[in-house]
């Protein structure tokens, strides 16, 4: 059986934890962040867990993780 290819676009956007949770960065971090309140700025510093149904589809595109 041939090797399965990893979707590189997905690999760059998510991180898989040891317990197989899929983590992603918070949205809207590109620019114009100075105008946001401090509460939102602090929230953007941490990663978020992807929803279960989306995580299943993401893991299909990452066969060796």
C-alpha positions in Angstrom: 0.0 0.0 0.0 1.4 3.4 -0.9 2.2 6.1 1.6 -0.6 8.5 2.5 0.1 12.2 1.9 -0.3 14.8 4.6 -2.3 17.9 3.7 0.4 20.6 4.3 -2.1 23.5 4.5 -3.9 21.7 7.4 -0.6 20.8 9.0 0.5 24.5 9.2 -2.8 25.6 10.8 -3.3 23.1 13.6 -1.4 21.3 16.3 -2.3 17.8 17.7 -1.9 17.3 21.4 -0.8 14.1 23.1 -4.5 13.2 23.8 -5.4 13.7 20.1 -7.1 17.1 20.6 -6.8 19.5 17.7 -5.7 23.0 18.7 -5.8 26.1 16.5 -4.9 29.8 16.9 -7.6 32.3 17.7 -8.9 34.2 14.6 -8.1 37.9 13.8 -4.5 38.2 14.8 -3.1 39.5 11.6 -3.2 43.3 12.1 -5.3 46.1 13.6 -4.9 44.6 17.0 -4.2 47.8 18.9 -7.8 48.9 18.6 -9.1 45.8 20.4 -9.9 45.9 24.1 -7.5 44.2 26.5 -9.9 41.3 27.1 -9.8 40.3 23.4 -6.1 40.8 23.2 -5.5 38.4 26.0 -7.9 35.9 24.5 -6.0 35.9 21.2 -2.8 34.8 23.0 -4.0 31.3 23.7 -4.9 28.4 21.4 -8.4 27.1 21.1 -9.7 23.5 20.8 -11.4 22.7 17.5 -14.9 21.4 17.6 -15.2 17.6 17.6 -16.8 17.2 14.2 -14.2 19.5 12.6 -11.4 17.7 14.4 -12.4 14.4 12.9 -12.2 15.8 9.4 -8.8 17.4 10.2 -7.3 14.2 11.5 -8.3 12.5 8.2 -6.0 14.9 6.4 -3.1 14.2 8.8 -2.6 10.5 8.6 0.6 10.2 10.6 -0.3 12.4 13.6 
